[in-house]
């Protein structure tokens, strides 16, 4: 039985920050090939990639999401990302995307290793950045605890902890942050830590 990963009230929208971050990384490296979207949700990013001509397969831990993406013509698989292996051989996809999924999981070691295993070359991940200045202010004012308990997130990544954990599984070749009013931008690390509400990394599988 799969869980909902805190996504019970999820609705379809292409306005999420992580999509802009991911598209910026796609465009910056002109990525080509077959894509697997892990944690596809309602299929927003898969739709965005399909319009651009990509062949996209979808995976999610919520059955109603995979049913929805199947209705729209995607090959979709329901997998518990905490405990189950992805149902594909090694090196099955040129690009594996997983946008703002890692923070919803406890067993991120298993999740990252499975993504690395089935990727032929590229891995693209995003997450929220809890080093961003508004979270620091909430913490200083004594409100951060209330905020985190209401969140659907299980882990609270900072810019540095996200990169440090990811690079144990693959080499990071590019990073982009989403800054309100500026959009998806490439900044020095010190500015990403303070101002990027979402962080995206593009990794390359090591031999």
Secondary structure by P-SEA (a helix, b strand, c coil): ccccccccccccccccaaaaaaaaaaaaacccccccccccccaaaaaaaaaaccbbbbbcccaaaaaaaaaaccbbbbbcccccccccccccccbbbbccccccccaaaaaaaaaaaacccbbbbbbbbcccaaaaaaaaaccaaaaaaaccccccccaaaaaaaaaacccccbbbbbccccccccccaaaaaccccbbbbbbbbcc
